[in-house]
């Protein structure tokens, strides 16, 4: 079952990503030669229109092959500069490329269209996650209620009169729906805080001044954090929200996951987050299996989070990733001519080495995490 959930998660997210490239290319009239789920040898496929649809042997990725995506042999090109050719694309003699081919060629499209096709993959991953989160909040999201568990003696909460079992409903007038909301509001607290609680079906408002305490951030950094001295009661319930609320909460969750994804990558490059935390296919498979066992909502939440991670990762300015192609097209807009093919080739080779190194690290960490450390 672990393998099944792994293939299911990756298959869905790869399909969504490649579908973004495919649909935007089709919308712009660019010929799509191949749409493949997976890499390597073809397991089976079929033709429909101009496109061959494939299922390939290795399920760790996929690709959409566009006509003219790799450019054409520069020795056969008639090089024009930007002032003579507004699109900035080297032209092929008419005898070698028909008008129909030129019209459907990715290489002969304006920069903005090529950029749109490249961004569409990550964009579809983000949109998919956003819609999935909204749907989850509408159909039933398991959340941890903001109910107090232990209230520590001689801490601000105890001195203010808070008790175990109190349900926090508002912080400084802002509605609290779950423990996550309460934690976020308290982290932003400065000075005295107004808490509205529900206790035995009665509501009352208490004023409390948090105290600063040494703590660890999500990334293991030492920070000063305002605390009041309470723990959650770990009460989980499934809540359903109306369309407007679900959209608002889906927006907030998507933004928060994106922010944390970007921040975690920055912290990784800064050395704050250790390299041993990088996970590979085994880690994804393990997470997918555990999420599926916890229930459908947890599985789909994982799917949304991994989709956002995939979207952000693909937009890193690394050659061979979508972000690397976007970088080249941005440079092309600035210098008003395509980046020389040799430069692109060398950069892509370097990017491939970096990507392979990251994959080796991820596999090594998986082996250490799931085999060596448990031996």
C-alpha positions as CSV (number, residue, x, y, z in Angstrom):
1,X,0.0,0.0,0.0
2,X,2.9,2.4,0.7
3,X,4.0,2.1,-3.0
4,X,0.4,2.7,-4.1
5,X,0.0,5.9,-2.1
6,X,3.5,7.1,-3.2
7,X,2.6,6.6,-6.9
8,X,-0.8,8.2,-6.3
9,X,0.6,11.3,-4.7
10,X,3.4,11.8,-7.3
11,X,1.2,10.8,-10.2
12,X,-1.5,13.4,-9.3
13,X,0.9,16.2,-8.7
14,X,3.1,15.4,-11.8
15,X,-0.1,15.3,-13.9
16,X,-1.3,18.6,-12.6
17,X,2.1,20.2,-13.2
18,X,2.5,18.9,-16.8
19,X,-1.2,19.7,-17.5
20,X,-0.4,23.4,-16.8
21,X,2.4,23.4,-19.4
22,X,0.2,21.5,-21.9
23,X,-3.0,23.6,-21.6
24,X,-1.3,27.0,-21.8
25,X,0.8,25.8,-24.8
26,X,-2.3,24.5,-26.5
27,X,-4.1,27.8,-25.7
28,X,-1.3,29.7,-27.4
29,X,-1.4,27.5,-30.4
30,X,2.0,25.8,-29.8
31,X,2.3,22.3,-31.0
32,X,2.7,19.7,-28.2
33,X,4.6,16.7,-29.5
34,X,4.6,14.5,-26.3
35,X,2.8,14.5,-22.9
36,X,4.5,11.9,-20.6
37,X,3.9,10.8,-17.1
38,X,7.2,9.5,-15.9
39,X,10.7,9.4,-17.5
40,X,12.6,6.7,-19.4
41,X,11.3,3.9,-21.6
42,X,7.8,4.1,-22.8
43,X,5.4,1.5,-21.2
44,X,2.5,2.4,-23.5
45,X,1.1,5.4,-25.3
46,X,-1.3,6.6,-28.0
47,X,-1.6,9.4,-30.4
48,X,-4.4,12.0,-30.4
49,X,-4.0,14.8,-32.8
50,X,-0.5,16.2,-32.9
51,X,0.4,14.8,-29.5
52,X,1.6,11.4,-28.3
53,X,0.5,10.6,-24.7
54,X,2.9,8.4,-22.8
55,X,3.2,6.5,-19.6
56,X,6.9,6.0,-18.9
57,X,8.8,3.6,-16.7
58,X,10.2,5.9,-13.9
59,X,7.4,7.7,-12.0
60,X,9.6,10.4,-10.5
61,X,8.7,13.1,-12.9
62,X,7.1,13.8,-16.3
63,X,7.5,16.1,-19.2
64,X,5.8,17.9,-22.1
65,X,7.8,18.1,-25.3
66,X,7.0,21.2,-27.4
67,X,7.8,21.6,-31.1
68,X,10.8,23.8,-31.4
69,X,11.4,23.8,-27.6
70,X,15.1,23.0,-28.0
71,X,15.6,25.6,-30.8
72,X,17.1,24.7,-34.1
73,X,20.6,24.2,-35.4
74,X,22.2,27.6,-35.2
75,X,24.4,26.9,-38.2
76,X,21.2,26.7,-40.3
77,X,19.8,29.9,-38.8
78,X,19.8,33.4,-40.3
79,X,20.7,35.5,-37.2
80,X,18.6,38.7,-36.9
81,X,19.0,41.2,-34.2
82,X,16.1,42.5,-32.1
83,X,15.6,45.6,-34.1
84,X,15.0,43.7,-37.2
85,X,13.1,40.8,-35.5
86,X,10.7,42.1,-32.8
87,X,10.3,38.6,-31.4
88,X,14.0,38.2,-31.0
89,X,13.9,34.7,-32.5
90,X,16.5,33.6,-35.1
91,X,14.8,32.7,-38.3
92,X,14.9,29.5,-40.3
93,X,14.9,29.6,-44.2
94,X,11.4,29.0,-45.5
95,X,12.6,25.9,-47.3
96,X,13.5,24.3,-44.0
97,X,10.6,25.4,-41.9
98,X,7.1,25.9,-43.3
99,X,4.8,28.8,-42.3
100,X,2.6,26.3,-40.4
101,X,5.6,24.9,-38.5
102,X,6.8,28.4,-37.7
103,X,3.4,29.4,-36.4
104,X,3.3,26.4,-34.0
105,X,7.0,26.5,-32.9
106,X,7.7,27.3,-29.3
107,X,11.1,28.8,-30.3
108,X,9.4,31.3,-32.6
109,X,7.0,32.7,-30.0
110,X,7.5,36.0,-28.2
111,X,9.3,35.9,-24.8
112,X,6.1,36.5,-22.8
113,X,4.4,33.5,-24.4
114,X,7.4,31.2,-23.6
115,X,7.4,32.5,-20.1
116,X,3.7,31.8,-19.7
117,X,4.1,28.2,-20.7
118,X,7.0,27.7,-18.3
119,X,5.3,29.4,-15.3
120,X,2.0,27.4,-16.0
121,X,3.4,24.2,-14.5
122,X,4.1,25.6,-11.0
123,X,1.1,27.9,-11.4
124,X,-1.2,24.9,-11.8
125,X,0.4,23.2,-8.8
126,X,-0.4,26.3,-6.7
127,X,-4.0,26.6,-8.0
128,X,-4.6,22.9,-7.5
129,X,-3.4,23.2,-3.8
130,X,-5.5,26.3,-3.3
131,X,-8.7,24.7,-4.6
132,X,-8.0,21.5,-2.7
133,X,-7.7,23.5,0.6
134,X,-10.9,25.4,-0.1
135,X,-12.7,22.1,-0.8
136,X,-11.3,20.6,2.4
137,X,-12.6,23.5,4.5
138,X,-16.0,23.2,2.9
139,X,-16.4,19.4,3.2
140,X,-14.7,18.9,6.6
141,X,-11.3,19.8,7.9
142,X,-9.9,18.1,11.1
143,X,-8.7,20.9,13.4
144,X,-7.4,21.1,16.9
145,X,-9.7,23.2,19.1
146,X,-8.2,26.1,21.0
147,X,-9.1,24.3,24.3
148,X,-6.6,24.6,27.2
149,X,-5.0,21.5,28.6
150,X,-2.6,22.2,31.4
151,X,-2.3,25.7,32.9
152,X,1.0,26.1,34.6
153,X,1.2,27.6,38.1
154,X,2.8,31.0,38.6
155,X,2.5,31.8,34.9
156,X,0.5,34.7,33.4
157,X,-2.4,32.4,32.4
158,X,-2.9,31.0,35.9
159,X,-2.6,34.5,37.5
160,X,-5.2,35.8,35.1
161,X,-7.6,33.1,36.1
162,X,-7.5,30.7,33.1
163,X,-8.4,27.1,33.7
164,X,-7.9,23.7,32.0
165,X,-10.9,23.2,29.7
166,X,-11.3,26.8,28.8
167,X,-12.0,27.3,25.1
168,X,-10.3,30.4,23.6
169,X,-12.8,32.1,21.1
170,X,-11.1,35.5,20.6
171,X,-7.8,37.2,21.0
172,X,-7.8,41.0,21.0
173,X,-11.2,40.9,19.3
174,X,-10.1,38.5,16.5
175,X,-12.0,35.2,16.1
176,X,-10.0,32.1,17.0
177,X,-11.3,28.9,15.3
178,X,-8.4,26.5,16.2
179,X,-5.3,26.2,18.3
180,X,-3.2,27.4,15.3
181,X,-5.1,30.7,15.2
182,X,-4.5,31.1,19.0
183,X,-0.8,30.4,18.6
184,X,-0.4,32.9,15.7
185,X,-2.2,35.7,17.6
186,X,-0.2,35.1,20.7
187,X,3.1,35.2,18.7
188,X,2.1,38.6,17.5
189,X,1.1,39.9,20.9
190,X,2.8,43.0,22.3
191,X,1.9,44.0,25.8
192,X,-1.5,43.2,27.4
193,X,-3.7,40.8,25.5
194,X,-7.5,40.4,25.7
195,X,-8.7,36.8,25.7
196,X,-12.4,35.8,25.3
197,X,-13.1,32.3,26.6
198,X,-16.0,29.9,26.8
199,X,-16.3,28.2,30.1
200,X,-19.4,26.0,30.9
201,X,-21.4,27.7,28.2
202,X,-20.6,31.1,29.5
203,X,-18.3,33.7,27.8
204,X,-16.0,36.0,29.7
205,X,-13.1,38.2,28.7
206,X,-9.8,38.2,30.6
207,X,-6.8,40.5,30.3
208,X,-3.4,38.9,30.4
209,X,0.2,40.1,29.9
210,X,2.5,37.4,28.3
211,X,6.1,37.1,29.4
212,X,9.0,36.6,27.1
213,X,10.7,33.2,27.3
214,X,13.5,31.4,25.5
215,X,12.1,29.1,22.8
216,X,13.0,27.4,19.5
217,X,11.6,28.5,16.2
218,X,10.1,26.1,13.6
219,X,13.6,25.9,12.1
220,X,15.4,25.3,15.4
221,X,16.7,28.9,16.0
222,X,16.8,30.4,19.5
223,X,14.2,33.1,19.8
224,X,12.3,35.1,22.5
225,X,8.6,34.2,22.4
226,X,5.7,35.6,24.4
227,X,4.1,32.9,26.4
228,X,1.3,32.7,29.0
229,X,2.0,29.1,30.3
230,X,-0.6,26.8,28.8
231,X,-0.7,23.7,26.6
232,X,-3.5,22.5,24.3
233,X,-5.9,19.8,25.3
234,X,-5.4,18.2,21.8
235,X,-9.1,18.0,21.1
236,X,-9.6,17.3,17.4
237,X,-12.9,17.9,15.6
238,X,-14.0,18.1,12.0
239,X,-15.4,21.5,11.1
240,X,-17.2,22.6,7.9
241,X,-17.3,26.2,6.7
242,X,-19.4,28.1,4.3
243,X,-18.0,29.1,0.9
244,X,-16.8,32.6,1.9
245,X,-15.1,31.4,5.0
246,X,-13.6,28.4,3.2
247,X,-12.1,30.6,0.6
248,X,-10.7,33.0,3.2
249,X,-9.2,30.1,5.2
250,X,-8.0,28.3,2.0
251,X,-6.2,31.6,1.0
252,X,-4.6,32.0,4.4
253,X,-3.4,28.4,4.5
254,X,-2.0,28.4,1.0
255,X,-0.1,31.6,1.7
256,X,1.2,30.3,5.0
257,X,2.4,27.0,3.5
258,X,4.0,28.9,0.6
259,X,5.7,31.2,3.0
260,X,7.1,28.4,5.1
261,X,8.2,26.5,2.0
262,X,10.2,29.5,0.7
263,X,11.6,30.2,4.2
264,X,12.6,26.6,4.8
265,X,14.6,26.7,1.5
266,X,16.3,29.9,2.5
267,X,17.2,28.5,5.9
268,X,18.5,25.4,4.2
269,X,20.9,27.4,2.0
270,X,21.9,29.5,5.1
271,X,22.8,26.3,6.9
272,X,20.2,26.9,9.7
273,X,18.2,23.8,8.6
274,X,20.5,20.8,8.4
275,X,20.9,18.9,5.1
276,X,19.8,15.7,6.9
277,X,16.3,17.0,6.9
278,X,16.1,16.8,3.1
279,X,13.7,13.9,2.2
280,X,13.4,11.8,-0.9
281,X,10.9,9.3,-2.4
282,X,10.9,7.1,0.7
283,X,10.0,10.0,3.0
284,X,7.2,11.1,0.6
285,X,5.9,7.5,0.5
286,X,6.0,7.2,4.3
287,X,4.2,10.5,4.8
288,X,1.6,9.5,2.1
289,X,1.0,6.2,3.8
290,X,0.6,7.7,7.3
291,X,-1.7,10.4,6.0
292,X,-3.9,7.9,4.2
293,X,-4.2,5.9,7.4
294,X,-5.2,9.0,9.3
295,X,-8.1,9.7,6.9
296,X,-9.0,11.2,3.6
297,X,-8.8,14.9,4.8
298,X,-5.2,14.4,6.1
299,X,-4.2,12.7,2.9
300,X,-5.6,15.5,0.8
301,X,-4.0,18.1,3.1
302,X,-0.6,16.4,2.4
303,X,-1.4,16.4,-1.3
304,X,-2.0,20.2,-1.1
305,X,1.2,20.9,0.9
306,X,3.4,18.7,-1.4
307,X,1.8,20.4,-4.5
308,X,2.9,23.8,-3.1
309,X,6.3,22.5,-2.3
310,X,6.6,21.2,-5.9
311,X,5.5,24.5,-7.3
312,X,8.0,26.5,-5.3
313,X,10.8,24.1,-6.0
314,X,10.3,24.2,-9.7
315,X,10.6,28.0,-9.7
316,X,14.1,28.0,-8.3
317,X,16.4,29.7,-10.7
318,X,18.3,26.5,-11.5
319,X,18.8,25.5,-15.1
320,X,16.8,22.3,-16.1
321,X,14.1,23.5,-13.7
322,X,11.2,25.7,-14.9
323,X,12.7,28.6,-12.9
324,X,16.0,28.2,-14.8
325,X,14.2,28.6,-18.1
326,X,12.3,31.6,-16.7
327,X,15.7,33.1,-15.7
328,X,17.0,32.7,-19.3
329,X,13.8,34.4,-20.7
330,X,14.1,37.2,-18.2
331,X,17.7,37.8,-19.3
332,X,16.5,37.7,-22.9
333,X,14.0,40.5,-22.2
334,X,16.7,42.6,-20.6
335,X,19.5,42.2,-23.2
336,X,16.9,42.0,-26.1
337,X,18.4,38.8,-27.6
338,X,18.3,35.1,-26.7
339,X,21.0,33.8,-24.3
340,X,23.6,32.1,-26.5
341,X,23.0,28.4,-26.9
342,X,26.4,27.4,-25.6
343,X,25.8,29.4,-22.4
344,X,22.5,27.6,-21.9
345,X,24.0,24.2,-22.5
346,X,26.8,24.8,-19.9
347,X,24.3,26.2,-17.4
348,X,22.0,23.2,-17.9
349,X,24.9,20.8,-17.4
350,X,25.7,22.6,-14.1
351,X,22.1,22.5,-13.1
352,X,21.8,18.8,-13.9
353,X,24.9,18.1,-11.7
354,X,23.3,20.2,-8.8
355,X,20.0,18.4,-9.3
356,X,21.6,14.9,-9.3
357,X,23.6,15.9,-6.2
358,X,20.4,16.9,-4.4
359,X,18.7,13.6,-5.4
360,X,21.7,11.6,-4.1
361,X,21.5,13.5,-0.8
362,X,17.7,12.9,-0.6
363,X,18.2,9.1,-1.2
364,X,21.1,9.0,1.3
365,X,19.0,10.7,3.9
366,X,16.1,8.3,3.2
367,X,18.4,5.3,3.6
368,X,19.8,6.6,6.9
369,X,16.4,7.6,8.2
370,X,14.4,4.4,7.3
371,X,17.1,1.6,7.3
372,X,20.4,2.4,9.0
373,X,18.9,4.3,12.0
374,X,16.3,1.6,12.6
375,X,18.7,-1.3,12.3
